[in-house]
Amino acid sequence: MTREAAVLGIPTISVYQGELLAVDRYLIEQGHMIHKTELTPDFVDSFIRTTQRKPASTELLEKGATAAGLIKEVLLNGHDKYVG
């Protein structure tokens, strides 16, 4: 849910302990979320007090809608026309 929250503009901290996926690295690079594997109560308190909600990322929401439409199309109508 961190990715979804980040795209919606909600201040987000990823605490994922494994290797980050490209989508996570992109969201971090674009300033949509931060990644911190070790949190302290002071850090979380400061983050909550100083981080403002941003507008939702229209670009990423549109890309997500496009991807969802493609998945729906493939599931409902087969994948033959999408396989090279």
PDB file of N, CA, C and O in Angstrom:
ATOM      1  N   MET A   1       0.809  -1.202   0.000  1.00  0.00           N
ATOM      2  CA  MET A   1       0.000   0.000   0.000  1.00  0.00           C
ATOM      3  C   MET A   1       0.851   1.265   0.000  1.00  0.00           C
ATOM      4  O   MET A   1       0.322   2.357  -0.210  1.00  0.00           O
ATOM      5  N   THR A   2       2.148   1.143   0.229  1.00  0.00           N
ATOM      6  CA  THR A   2       2.975   2.351   0.234  1.00  0.00           C
ATOM      7  C   THR A   2       3.004   3.010  -1.135  1.00  0.00           C
ATOM      8  O   THR A   2       2.949   4.236  -1.237  1.00  0.00           O
ATOM      9  N   ARG A   3       3.088   2.213  -2.179  1.00  0.00           N
ATOM     10  CA  ARG A   3       3.128   2.792  -3.529  1.00  0.00           C
ATOM     11  C   ARG A   3       1.838   3.536  -3.831  1.00  0.00           C
ATOM     12  O   ARG A   3       1.858   4.650  -4.354  1.00  0.00           O
ATOM     13  N   GLU A   4       0.733   2.920  -3.501  1.00  0.00           N
ATOM     14  CA  GLU A   4      -0.561   3.543  -3.780  1.00  0.00           C
ATOM     15  C   GLU A   4      -0.700   4.851  -3.010  1.00  0.00           C
ATOM     16  O   GLU A   4      -1.144   5.858  -3.562  1.00  0.00           O
ATOM     17  N   ALA A   5      -0.321   4.835  -1.740  1.00  0.00           N
ATOM     18  CA  ALA A   5      -0.393   6.054  -0.924  1.00  0.00           C
ATOM     19  C   ALA A   5       0.506   7.138  -1.506  1.00  0.00           C
ATOM     20  O   ALA A   5       0.111   8.301  -1.587  1.00  0.00           O
ATOM     21  N   ALA A   6       1.709   6.756  -1.909  1.00  0.00           N
ATOM     22  CA  ALA A   6       2.651   7.729  -2.460  1.00  0.00           C
ATOM     23  C   ALA A   6       2.095   8.378  -3.721  1.00  0.00           C
ATOM     24  O   ALA A   6       2.201   9.593  -3.891  1.00  0.00           O
ATOM     25  N   VAL A   7       1.507   7.585  -4.600  1.00  0.00           N
ATOM     26  CA  VAL A   7       0.942   8.123  -5.842  1.00  0.00           C
ATOM     27  C   VAL A   7      -0.219   9.068  -5.547  1.00  0.00           C
ATOM     28  O   VAL A   7      -0.450  10.024  -6.288  1.00  0.00           O
ATOM     29  N   LEU A   8      -0.947   8.802  -4.468  1.00  0.00           N
ATOM     30  CA  LEU A   8      -2.068   9.657  -4.092  1.00  0.00           C
ATOM     31  C   LEU A   8      -1.623  10.916  -3.354  1.00  0.00           C
ATOM     32  O   LEU A   8      -2.453  11.752  -2.997  1.00  0.00           O
ATOM     33  N   GLY A   9      -0.301  11.056  -3.121  1.00  0.00           N
ATOM     34  CA  GLY A   9       0.226  12.259  -2.488  1.00  0.00           C
ATOM     35  C   GLY A   9       0.320  12.198  -0.980  1.00  0.00           C
ATOM     36  O   GLY A   9       0.642  13.198  -0.338  1.00  0.00           O
ATOM     37  N   ILE A  10       0.045  11.041  -0.408  1.00  0.00           N
ATOM     38  CA  ILE A  10       0.113  10.878   1.039  1.00  0.00           C
ATOM     39  C   ILE A  10       1.576  10.679   1.444  1.00  0.00           C
ATOM     40  O   ILE A  10       2.250   9.819   0.878  1.00  0.00           O
ATOM     41  N   PRO A  11       2.080  11.447   2.403  1.00  0.00           N
ATOM     42  CA  PRO A  11       3.463  11.262   2.840  1.00  0.00           C
ATOM     43  C   PRO A  11       3.700   9.803   3.230  1.00  0.00           C
ATOM     44  O   PRO A  11       2.975   9.241   4.051  1.00  0.00           O
ATOM     45  N   THR A  12       4.722   9.204   2.629  1.00  0.00           N
ATOM     46  CA  THR A  12       4.894   7.759   2.723  1.00  0.00           C
ATOM     47  C   THR A  12       6.333   7.388   3.016  1.00  0.00           C
ATOM     48  O   THR A  12       7.270   7.933   2.431  1.00  0.00           O
ATOM     49  N   ILE A  13       6.487   6.444   3.940  1.00  0.00           N
ATOM     50  CA  ILE A  13       7.790   5.865   4.244  1.00  0.00           C
ATOM     51  C   ILE A  13       7.724   4.384   3.910  1.00  0.00           C
ATOM     52  O   ILE A  13       6.903   3.657   4.469  1.00  0.00           O
ATOM     53  N   SER A  14       8.579   3.934   3.007  1.00  0.00           N
ATOM     54  CA  SER A  14       8.697   2.506   2.736  1.00  0.00           C
ATOM     55  C   SER A  14       9.699   1.938   3.727  1.00  0.00           C
ATOM     56  O   SER A  14      10.796   2.472   3.894  1.00  0.00           O
ATOM     57  N   VAL A  15       9.318   0.862   4.376  1.00  0.00           N
ATOM     58  CA  VAL A  15      10.224   0.200   5.317  1.00  0.00           C
ATOM     59  C   VAL A  15      10.634  -1.173   4.797  1.00  0.00           C
ATOM     60  O   VAL A  15      11.144  -2.004   5.547  1.00  0.00           O
ATOM     61  N   TYR A  16      10.407  -1.399   3.515  1.00  0.00           N
ATOM     62  CA  TYR A  16      10.718  -2.688   2.901  1.00  0.00           C
ATOM     63  C   TYR A  16      12.175  -3.047   3.134  1.00  0.00           C
ATOM     64  O   TYR A  16      13.064  -2.220   2.929  1.00  0.00           O
ATOM     65  N   GLN A  17      12.420  -4.274   3.561  1.00  0.00           N
ATOM     66  CA  GLN A  17      13.763  -4.692   3.957  1.00  0.00           C
ATOM     67  C   GLN A  17      14.575  -5.323   2.835  1.00  0.00           C
ATOM     68  O   GLN A  17      15.794  -5.445   2.956  1.00  0.00           O
ATOM     69  N   GLY A  18      13.934  -5.721   1.761  1.00  0.00           N
ATOM     70  CA  GLY A  18      14.634  -6.362   0.650  1.00  0.00           C
ATOM     71  C   GLY A  18      15.105  -5.356  -0.381  1.00  0.00           C
ATOM     72  O   GLY A  18      15.048  -4.144  -0.169  1.00  0.00           O
ATOM     73  N   GLU A  19      15.579  -5.893  -1.518  1.00  0.00           N
ATOM     74  CA  GLU A  19      16.021  -5.034  -2.620  1.00  0.00           C
ATOM     75  C   GLU A  19      14.803  -4.333  -3.225  1.00  0.00           C
ATOM     76  O   GLU A  19      13.782  -4.962  -3.504  1.00  0.00           O
ATOM     77  N   LEU A  20      14.927  -3.045  -3.417  1.00  0.00           N
ATOM     78  CA  LEU A  20      13.807  -2.267  -3.940  1.00  0.00           C
ATOM     79  C   LEU A  20      13.564  -2.573  -5.411  1.00  0.00           C
ATOM     80  O   LEU A  20      14.508  -2.773  -6.176  1.00  0.00           O
ATOM     81  N   LEU A  21      12.312  -2.608  -5.796  1.00  0.00           N
ATOM     82  CA  LEU A  21      11.938  -2.750  -7.193  1.00  0.00           C
ATOM     83  C   LEU A  21      12.138  -1.414  -7.905  1.00  0.00           C
ATOM     84  O   LEU A  21      12.235  -0.368  -7.264  1.00  0.00           O
ATOM     85  N   ALA A  22      12.198  -1.459  -9.214  1.00  0.00           N
ATOM     86  CA  ALA A  22      12.390  -0.247 -10.005  1.00  0.00           C
ATOM     87  C   ALA A  22      11.294   0.776  -9.722  1.00  0.00           C
ATOM     88  O   ALA A  22      11.569   1.975  -9.676  1.00  0.00           O
ATOM     89  N   VAL A  23      10.073   0.327  -9.534  1.00  0.00           N
ATOM     90  CA  VAL A  23       8.976   1.260  -9.270  1.00  0.00           C
ATOM     91  C   VAL A  23       9.203   1.990  -7.954  1.00  0.00           C
ATOM     92  O   VAL A  23       8.905   3.180  -7.853  1.00  0.00           O
ATOM     93  N   ASP A  24       9.722   1.302  -6.950  1.00  0.00           N
ATOM     94  CA  ASP A  24      10.011   1.951  -5.679  1.00  0.00           C
ATOM     95  C   ASP A  24      11.128   2.976  -5.836  1.00  0.00           C
ATOM     96  O   ASP A  24      11.034   4.089  -5.319  1.00  0.00           O
ATOM     97  N   ARG A  25      12.177   2.600  -6.546  1.00  0.00           N
ATOM     98  CA  ARG A  25      13.285   3.532  -6.774  1.00  0.00           C
ATOM     99  C   ARG A  25      12.794   4.771  -7.521  1.00  0.00           C
ATOM    100  O   ARG A  25      13.206   5.889  -7.211  1.00  0.00           O
ATOM    101  N   TYR A  26      11.920   4.575  -8.497  1.00  0.00           N
ATOM    102  CA  TYR A  26      11.371   5.697  -9.251  1.00  0.00           C
ATOM    103  C   TYR A  26      10.580   6.624  -8.328  1.00  0.00           C
ATOM    104  O   TYR A  26      10.769   7.840  -8.362  1.00  0.00           O
ATOM    105  N   LEU A  27       9.699   6.058  -7.507  1.00  0.00           N
ATOM    106  CA  LEU A  27       8.890   6.879  -6.600  1.00  0.00           C
ATOM    107  C   LEU A  27       9.761   7.656  -5.622  1.00  0.00           C
ATOM    108  O   LEU A  27       9.457   8.803  -5.293  1.00  0.00           O
ATOM    109  N   ILE A  28      10.833   7.043  -5.162  1.00  0.00           N
ATOM    110  CA  ILE A  28      11.761   7.717  -4.253  1.00  0.00           C
ATOM    111  C   ILE A  28      12.494   8.838  -4.992  1.00  0.00           C
ATOM    112  O   ILE A  28      12.583   9.959  -4.492  1.00  0.00           O
ATOM    113  N   GLU A  29      13.014   8.535  -6.173  1.00  0.00           N
ATOM    114  CA  GLU A  29      13.740   9.541  -6.962  1.00  0.00           C
ATOM    115  C   GLU A  29      12.867  10.741  -7.309  1.00  0.00           C
ATOM    116  O   GLU A  29      13.354  11.870  -7.365  1.00  0.00           O
ATOM    117  N   GLN A  30      11.591  10.502  -7.539  1.00  0.00           N
ATOM    118  CA  GLN A  30      10.662  11.576  -7.899  1.00  0.00           C
ATOM    119  C   GLN A  30      10.099  12.304  -6.678  1.00  0.00           C
ATOM    120  O   GLN A  30       9.321  13.247  -6.822  1.00  0.00           O
ATOM    121  N   GLY A  31      10.488  11.872  -5.483  1.00  0.00           N
ATOM    122  CA  GLY A  31      10.054  12.535  -4.260  1.00  0.00           C
ATOM    123  C   GLY A  31       8.670  12.157  -3.781  1.00  0.00           C
ATOM    124  O   GLY A  31       8.077  12.863  -2.964  1.00  0.00           O
ATOM    125  N   HIS A  32       8.143  11.035  -4.287  1.00  0.00           N
ATOM    126  CA  HIS A  32       6.805  10.604  -3.869  1.00  0.00           C
ATOM    127  C   HIS A  32       6.825   9.831  -2.549  1.00  0.00           C
ATOM    128  O   HIS A  32       5.810   9.773  -1.854  1.00  0.00           O
ATOM    129  N   MET A  33       7.958   9.244  -2.200  1.00  0.00           N
ATOM    130  CA  MET A  33       8.076   8.546  -0.920  1.00  0.00           C
ATOM    131  C   MET A  33       9.545   8.475  -0.528  1.00  0.00           C
ATOM    132  O   MET A  33      10.434   8.762  -1.330  1.00  0.00           O
ATOM    133  N   ILE A  34       9.779   8.086   0.720  1.00  0.00           N
ATOM    134  CA  ILE A  34      11.144   7.866   1.173  1.00  0.00           C
ATOM    135  C   ILE A  34      11.280   6.410   1.583  1.00  0.00           C
ATOM    136  O   ILE A  34      10.285   5.720   1.803  1.00  0.00           O
ATOM    137  N   HIS A  35      12.517   5.951   1.683  1.00  0.00           N
ATOM    138  CA  HIS A  35      12.793   4.579   2.086  1.00  0.00           C
ATOM    139  C   HIS A  35      13.714   4.617   3.291  1.00  0.00           C
ATOM    140  O   HIS A  35      14.780   5.230   3.260  1.00  0.00           O
ATOM    141  N   LYS A  36      13.288   3.956   4.342  1.00  0.00           N
ATOM    142  CA  LYS A  36      14.080   3.931   5.570  1.00  0.00           C
ATOM    143  C   LYS A  36      13.852   2.573   6.222  1.00  0.00           C
ATOM    144  O   LYS A  36      12.741   2.261   6.650  1.00  0.00           O
ATOM    145  N   THR A  37      14.911   1.767   6.294  1.00  0.00           N
ATOM    146  CA  THR A  37      14.749   0.411   6.827  1.00  0.00           C
ATOM    147  C   THR A  37      14.746   0.361   8.346  1.00  0.00           C
ATOM    148  O   THR A  37      14.286  -0.615   8.938  1.00  0.00           O
ATOM    149  N   GLU A  38      15.256   1.403   8.973  1.00  0.00           N
ATOM    150  CA  GLU A  38      15.237   1.463  10.440  1.00  0.00           C
ATOM    151  C   GLU A  38      14.599   2.773  10.869  1.00  0.00           C
ATOM    152  O   GLU A  38      15.099   3.856  10.561  1.00  0.00           O
ATOM    153  N   LEU A  39      13.497   2.659  11.577  1.00  0.00           N
ATOM    154  CA  LEU A  39      12.769   3.845  12.019  1.00  0.00           C
ATOM    155  C   LEU A  39      12.914   4.029  13.522  1.00  0.00           C
ATOM    156  O   LEU A  39      13.057   3.066  14.274  1.00  0.00           O
ATOM    157  N   THR A  40      12.875   5.267  13.932  1.00  0.00           N
ATOM    158  CA  THR A  40      12.802   5.592  15.357  1.00  0.00           C
ATOM    159  C   THR A  40      11.518   6.378  15.580  1.00  0.00           C
ATOM    160  O   THR A  40      11.015   7.012  14.653  1.00  0.00           O
ATOM    161  N   PRO A  41      10.992   6.346  16.772  1.00  0.00           N
ATOM    162  CA  PRO A  41       9.796   7.151  17.043  1.00  0.00           C
ATOM    163  C   PRO A  41      10.024   8.634  16.754  1.00  0.00           C
ATOM    164  O   PRO A  41       9.122   9.310  16.260  1.00  0.00           O
ATOM    165  N   ASP A  42      11.208   9.144  17.051  1.00  0.00           N
ATOM    166  CA  ASP A  42      11.498  10.554  16.796  1.00  0.00           C
ATOM    167  C   ASP A  42      11.460  10.867  15.298  1.00  0.00           C
ATOM    168  O   ASP A  42      10.934  11.902  14.889  1.00  0.00           O
ATOM    169  N   PHE A  43      12.020   9.969  14.483  1.00  0.00           N
ATOM    170  CA  PHE A  43      12.007  10.189  13.039  1.00  0.00           C
ATOM    171  C   PHE A  43      10.576  10.210  12.519  1.00  0.00           C
ATOM    172  O   PHE A  43      10.206  11.103  11.756  1.00  0.00           O
ATOM    173  N   VAL A  44       9.776   9.241  12.921  1.00  0.00           N
ATOM    174  CA  VAL A  44       8.388   9.167  12.454  1.00  0.00           C
ATOM    175  C   VAL A  44       7.615  10.399  12.903  1.00  0.00           C
ATOM    176  O   VAL A  44       6.852  10.968  12.123  1.00  0.00           O
ATOM    177  N   ASP A  45       7.801  10.813  14.136  1.00  0.00           N
ATOM    178  CA  ASP A  45       7.126  12.002  14.648  1.00  0.00           C
ATOM    179  C   ASP A  45       7.517  13.231  13.830  1.00  0.00           C
ATOM    180  O   ASP A  45       6.654  14.016  13.437  1.00  0.00           O
ATOM    181  N   SER A  46       8.800  13.398  13.577  1.00  0.00           N
ATOM    182  CA  SER A  46       9.274  14.526  12.785  1.00  0.00           C
ATOM    183  C   SER A  46       8.731  14.468  11.363  1.00  0.00           C
ATOM    184  O   SER A  46       8.313  15.488  10.816  1.00  0.00           O
ATOM    185  N   PHE A  47       8.735  13.280  10.761  1.00  0.00           N
ATOM    186  CA  PHE A  47       8.224  13.104   9.405  1.00  0.00           C
ATOM    187  C   PHE A  47       6.759  13.509   9.320  1.00  0.00           C
ATOM    188  O   PHE A  47       6.354  14.209   8.392  1.00  0.00           O
ATOM    189  N   ILE A  48       5.980  13.072  10.277  1.00  0.00           N
ATOM    190  CA  ILE A  48       4.544  13.384  10.294  1.00  0.00           C
ATOM    191  C   ILE A  48       4.329  14.892  10.461  1.00  0.00           C
ATOM    192  O   ILE A  48       3.471  15.477   9.800  1.00  0.00           O
ATOM    193  N   ARG A  49       5.103  15.510  11.338  1.00  0.00           N
ATOM    194  CA  ARG A  49       4.916  16.936  11.604  1.00  0.00           C
ATOM    195  C   ARG A  49       5.403  17.834  10.471  1.00  0.00           C
ATOM    196  O   ARG A  49       4.860  18.922  10.277  1.00  0.00           O
ATOM    197  N   THR A  50       6.407  17.404   9.727  1.00  0.00           N
ATOM    198  CA  THR A  50       7.029  18.300   8.744  1.00  0.00           C
ATOM    199  C   THR A  50       6.707  17.985   7.288  1.00  0.00           C
ATOM    200  O   THR A  50       7.019  18.787   6.409  1.00  0.00           O
ATOM    201  N   THR A  51       6.105  16.863   7.017  1.00  0.00           N
ATOM    202  CA  THR A  51       5.850  16.470   5.633  1.00  0.00           C
ATOM    203  C   THR A  51       4.409  16.792   5.263  1.00  0.00           C
ATOM    204  O   THR A  51       3.467  16.393   5.947  1.00  0.00           O
ATOM    205  N   GLN A  52       4.264  17.518   4.172  1.00  0.00           N
ATOM    206  CA  GLN A  52       2.943  17.923   3.702  1.00  0.00           C
ATOM    207  C   GLN A  52       2.435  16.970   2.628  1.00  0.00           C
ATOM    208  O   GLN A  52       3.201  16.430   1.830  1.00  0.00           O
ATOM    209  N   ARG A  53       1.139  16.784   2.635  1.00  0.00           N
ATOM    210  CA  ARG A  53       0.516  16.004   1.568  1.00  0.00           C
ATOM    211  C   ARG A  53       0.667  16.769   0.255  1.00  0.00           C
ATOM    212  O   ARG A  53       0.581  17.996   0.223  1.00  0.00           O
ATOM    213  N   LYS A  54       0.895  16.019  -0.828  1.00  0.00           N
ATOM    214  CA  LYS A  54       1.029  16.598  -2.159  1.00  0.00           C
ATOM    215  C   LYS A  54      -0.194  16.232  -2.988  1.00  0.00           C
ATOM    216  O   LYS A  54      -0.940  15.323  -2.624  1.00  0.00           O
ATOM    217  N   PRO A  55      -0.404  16.924  -4.086  1.00  0.00           N
ATOM    218  CA  PRO A  55      -1.487  16.500  -4.987  1.00  0.00           C
ATOM    219  C   PRO A  55      -1.179  15.102  -5.544  1.00  0.00           C
ATOM    220  O   PRO A  55      -0.016  14.723  -5.686  1.00  0.00           O
ATOM    221  N   ALA A  56      -2.209  14.364  -5.847  1.00  0.00           N
ATOM    222  CA  ALA A  56      -2.022  13.049  -6.464  1.00  0.00           C
ATOM    223  C   ALA A  56      -1.281  13.211  -7.783  1.00  0.00           C
ATOM    224  O   ALA A  56      -1.435  14.222  -8.467  1.00  0.00           O
ATOM    225  N   SER A  57      -0.484  12.222  -8.137  1.00  0.00           N
ATOM    226  CA  SER A  57       0.269  12.262  -9.387  1.00  0.00           C
ATOM    227  C   SER A  57      -0.641  11.828 -10.531  1.00  0.00           C
ATOM    228  O   SER A  57      -0.880  10.638 -10.732  1.00  0.00           O
ATOM    229  N   THR A  58      -1.138  12.797 -11.270  1.00  0.00           N
ATOM    230  CA  THR A  58      -2.027  12.514 -12.395  1.00  0.00           C
ATOM    231  C   THR A  58      -1.335  11.610 -13.413  1.00  0.00           C
ATOM    232  O   THR A  58      -1.942  10.681 -13.946  1.00  0.00           O
ATOM    233  N   GLU A  59      -0.063  11.892 -13.676  1.00  0.00           N
ATOM    234  CA  GLU A  59       0.690  11.093 -14.650  1.00  0.00           C
ATOM    235  C   GLU A  59       0.720   9.619 -14.240  1.00  0.00           C
ATOM    236  O   GLU A  59       0.460   8.740 -15.062  1.00  0.00           O
ATOM    237  N   LEU A  60       1.032   9.352 -12.986  1.00  0.00           N
ATOM    238  CA  LEU A  60       1.120   7.957 -12.542  1.00  0.00           C
ATOM    239  C   LEU A  60      -0.252   7.299 -12.459  1.00  0.00           C
ATOM    240  O   LEU A  60      -0.385   6.108 -12.741  1.00  0.00           O
ATOM    241  N   LEU A  61      -1.263   8.056 -12.079  1.00  0.00           N
ATOM    242  CA  LEU A  61      -2.623   7.501 -12.059  1.00  0.00           C
ATOM    243  C   LEU A  61      -3.075   7.125 -13.469  1.00  0.00           C
ATOM    244  O   LEU A  61      -3.722   6.095 -13.661  1.00  0.00           O
ATOM    245  N   GLU A  62      -2.736   7.960 -14.457  1.00  0.00           N
ATOM    246  CA  GLU A  62      -3.097   7.646 -15.839  1.00  0.00           C
ATOM    247  C   GLU A  62      -2.357   6.408 -16.335  1.00  0.00           C
ATOM    248  O   GLU A  62      -2.941   5.564 -17.015  1.00  0.00           O
ATOM    249  N   LYS A  63      -1.080   6.299 -15.999  1.00  0.00           N
ATOM    250  CA  LYS A  63      -0.319   5.105 -16.391  1.00  0.00           C
ATOM    251  C   LYS A  63      -0.910   3.859 -15.735  1.00  0.00           C
ATOM    252  O   LYS A  63      -0.997   2.807 -16.369  1.00  0.00           O
ATOM    253  N   GLY A  64      -1.312   3.970 -14.482  1.00  0.00           N
ATOM    254  CA  GLY A  64      -1.934   2.840 -13.795  1.00  0.00           C
ATOM    255  C   GLY A  64      -3.249   2.440 -14.437  1.00  0.00           C
ATOM    256  O   GLY A  64      -3.546   1.253 -14.574  1.00  0.00           O
ATOM    257  N   ALA A  65      -4.037   3.430 -14.831  1.00  0.00           N
ATOM    258  CA  ALA A  65      -5.313   3.140 -15.497  1.00  0.00           C
ATOM    259  C   ALA A  65      -5.082   2.457 -16.843  1.00  0.00           C
ATOM    260  O   ALA A  65      -5.817   1.543 -17.216  1.00  0.00           O
ATOM    261  N   THR A  66      -4.063   2.901 -17.565  1.00  0.00           N
ATOM    262  CA  THR A  66      -3.729   2.276 -18.850  1.00  0.00           C
ATOM    263  C   THR A  66      -3.310   0.826 -18.638  1.00  0.00           C
ATOM    264  O   THR A  66      -3.752  -0.067 -19.361  1.00  0.00           O
ATOM    265  N   ALA A  67      -2.460   0.596 -17.648  1.00  0.00           N
ATOM    266  CA  ALA A  67      -2.011  -0.769 -17.357  1.00  0.00           C
ATOM    267  C   ALA A  67      -3.180  -1.657 -16.938  1.00  0.00           C
ATOM    268  O   ALA A  67      -3.274  -2.808 -17.366  1.00  0.00           O
ATOM    269  N   ALA A  68      -4.066  -1.126 -16.104  1.00  0.00           N
ATOM    270  CA  ALA A  68      -5.227  -1.900 -15.673  1.00  0.00           C
ATOM    271  C   ALA A  68      -6.121  -2.245 -16.862  1.00  0.00           C
ATOM    272  O   ALA A  68      -6.645  -3.355 -16.945  1.00  0.00           O
ATOM    273  N   GLY A  69      -6.294  -1.293 -17.783  1.00  0.00           N
ATOM    274  CA  GLY A  69      -7.092  -1.555 -18.982  1.00  0.00           C
ATOM    275  C   GLY A  69      -6.480  -2.637 -19.849  1.00  0.00           C
ATOM    276  O   GLY A  69      -7.198  -3.482 -20.382  1.00  0.00           O
ATOM    277  N   LEU A  70      -5.166  -2.623 -19.997  1.00  0.00           N
ATOM    278  CA  LEU A  70      -4.479  -3.643 -20.775  1.00  0.00           C
ATOM    279  C   LEU A  70      -4.641  -5.022 -20.134  1.00  0.00           C
ATOM    280  O   LEU A  70      -4.911  -6.005 -20.823  1.00  0.00           O
ATOM    281  N   ILE A  71      -4.475  -5.086 -18.826  1.00  0.00           N
ATOM    282  CA  ILE A  71      -4.648  -6.364 -18.116  1.00  0.00           C
ATOM    283  C   ILE A  71      -6.073  -6.875 -18.303  1.00  0.00           C
ATOM    284  O   ILE A  71      -6.279  -8.058 -18.571  1.00  0.00           O
ATOM    285  N   LYS A  72      -7.051  -5.989 -18.162  1.00  0.00           N
ATOM    286  CA  LYS A  72      -8.456  -6.382 -18.345  1.00  0.00           C
ATOM    287  C   LYS A  72      -8.686  -6.910 -19.759  1.00  0.00           C
ATOM    288  O   LYS A  72      -9.335  -7.938 -19.948  1.00  0.00           O
ATOM    289  N   GLU A  73      -8.152  -6.203 -20.744  1.00  0.00           N
ATOM    290  CA  GLU A  73      -8.311  -6.613 -22.142  1.00  0.00           C
ATOM    291  C   GLU A  73      -7.729  -8.004 -22.371  1.00  0.00           C
ATOM    292  O   GLU A  73      -8.362  -8.849 -23.004  1.00  0.00           O
ATOM    293  N   VAL A  74      -6.544  -8.237 -21.866  1.00  0.00           N
ATOM    294  CA  VAL A  74      -5.892  -9.534 -22.048  1.00  0.00           C
ATOM    295  C   VAL A  74      -6.685 -10.633 -21.350  1.00  0.00           C
ATOM    296  O   VAL A  74      -6.867 -11.716 -21.905  1.00  0.00           O
ATOM    297  N   LEU A  75      -7.154 -10.363 -20.147  1.00  0.00           N
ATOM    298  CA  LEU A  75      -7.909 -11.380 -19.405  1.00  0.00           C
ATOM    299  C   LEU A  75      -9.242 -11.710 -20.069  1.00  0.00           C
ATOM    300  O   LEU A  75      -9.658 -12.868 -20.095  1.00  0.00           O
ATOM    301  N   LEU A  76      -9.900 -10.703 -20.598  1.00  0.00           N
ATOM    302  CA  LEU A  76     -11.217 -10.927 -21.186  1.00  0.00           C
ATOM    303  C   LEU A  76     -11.174 -11.415 -22.627  1.00  0.00           C
ATOM    304  O   LEU A  76     -12.066 -12.143 -23.064  1.00  0.00           O
ATOM    305  N   ASN A  77     -10.140 -11.018 -23.368  1.00  0.00           N
ATOM    306  CA  ASN A  77     -10.126 -11.299 -24.798  1.00  0.00           C
ATOM    307  C   ASN A  77      -8.936 -12.118 -25.262  1.00  0.00           C
ATOM    308  O   ASN A  77      -8.745 -12.290 -26.466  1.00  0.00           O
ATOM    309  N   GLY A  78      -8.157 -12.610 -24.368  1.00  0.00           N
ATOM    310  CA  GLY A  78      -6.983 -13.396 -24.753  1.00  0.00           C
ATOM    311  C   GLY A  78      -5.784 -12.517 -24.989  1.00  0.00           C
ATOM    312  O   GLY A  78      -5.886 -11.294 -25.078  1.00  0.00           O
ATOM    313  N   HIS A  79      -4.661 -13.157 -25.088  1.00  0.00           N
ATOM    314  CA  HIS A  79      -3.406 -12.411 -25.192  1.00  0.00           C
ATOM    315  C   HIS A  79      -2.761 -12.488 -26.566  1.00  0.00           C
ATOM    316  O   HIS A  79      -1.683 -11.924 -26.756  1.00  0.00           O
ATOM    317  N   ASP A  80      -3.376 -13.164 -27.532  1.00  0.00           N
ATOM    318  CA  ASP A  80      -2.743 -13.394 -28.819  1.00  0.00           C
ATOM    319  C   ASP A  80      -2.260 -12.105 -29.503  1.00  0.00           C
ATOM    320  O   ASP A  80      -1.151 -12.078 -30.038  1.00  0.00           O
ATOM    321  N   LYS A  81      -3.065 -11.052 -29.494  1.00  0.00           N
ATOM    322  CA  LYS A  81      -2.670  -9.842 -30.199  1.00  0.00           C
ATOM    323  C   LYS A  81      -1.596  -9.050 -29.461  1.00  0.00           C
ATOM    324  O   LYS A  81      -1.051  -8.094 -30.013  1.00  0.00           O
ATOM    325  N   TYR A  82      -1.279  -9.434 -28.209  1.00  0.00           N
ATOM    326  CA  TYR A  82      -0.271  -8.712 -27.433  1.00  0.00           C
ATOM    327  C   TYR A  82       1.064  -9.450 -27.406  1.00  0.00           C
ATOM    328  O   TYR A  82       2.060  -8.919 -26.915  1.00  0.00           O
ATOM    329  N   VAL A  83       1.083 -10.669 -27.931  1.00  0.00           N
ATOM    330  CA  VAL A  83       2.314 -11.457 -27.940  1.00  0.00           C
ATOM    331  C   VAL A  83       2.965 -11.268 -29.299  1.00  0.00           C
ATOM    332  O   VAL A  83       2.329 -11.460 -30.336  1.00  0.00           O
ATOM    333  N   GLY A  84       4.267 -10.882 -29.287  1.00  0.00           N
ATOM    334  CA  GLY A  84       4.975 -10.606 -30.536  1.00  0.00           C
ATOM    335  C   GLY A  84       5.332 -11.807 -31.207  1.00  0.00           C
ATOM    336  O   GLY A  84       5.937 -11.760 -32.278  1.00  0.00           O
TER     337      GLY A  84
END
